Amino acid sequence: MFTPPRYSNMLGIGFAMAFSLALIAPSSASPLPGPTQIRHQSVPILGVTLNKAQQPVGIVMYVMIHFQKRPDHDGLKVQFRKVPGRFGPLARKGVATAIDRAARAARLQDDSWTVVLEFPYSGLTMFGDSLSAMVALSVVALAKGETVQYGRTLTGTITENGKIGTVTGIPYKVYAAYSEQLERVLIPDEPHPLDGEWRIPFLMHVSFVGTLEQAYQGLTDHPLFPNPVSP
């Protein structure tokens, strides 16, 4: 079994490699508390790490999202399992903030939500916050009884005014998604100056999004808001 060395964080999401990428271990954490409306989805996350030659490369990994709507209204609760893999401080803060912003933008009350996130790769740590928009909109979809379509992903943050925030490392992430045959990648419509000029791989479906409405529609094929009722 190939065991890669420990890599440092580069752009966007970095992964501290301490075990084989081929291993996806089951969680040994306790299950979600309570019996009310529990939903789950595993979603692809794009990141950048270093290869053996210490060159930046894109990577696709998955995060398992467990969503529960509780009977109480004691506030949004976002929990991060520490095994098999871990979430770094910036990832935890970015995700928790993005979920709250996405819920408000979608006009949903999140004070009865419990969200548990699992990074199912033993010995790995996820850094950075460019996963935050993808996780947050996936949580909103679960809250609405919808899901992200298979093979689609988004990289970016959610800004305070409810837009998709720019992140670095987009070319590496798009090429990784292409190599893993993901169907569609959504990226911020505002490029980061560090990324420079790059070309979209042939036949790769890349969508530039600036608003949460655009991103949610692209991920789920559903509108963020229900259609208005005609008078």
Secondary structure, 3 states (H helix, E strand, C coil): CCCCCCCCCCCCCCEECCCCCCCCCCCCCCCCCCCCCEEEEEEEEEEEEECCCCCEEEEEEEEEEEEEECCCCCCCEEEECCCCCEECHHHHHHHHHHHHHHHHHCCCCCCCEEEEEECCCCCCEECCCCCHHHHHHHHHHHHCCCCCCCCEEECCEECCCCEEECCCCHHHHHHHHHHCCCCEEEEECCCCHHHCCCCCCCCCEEEEECEHHHHHHHHHCCCCCCCCCCC
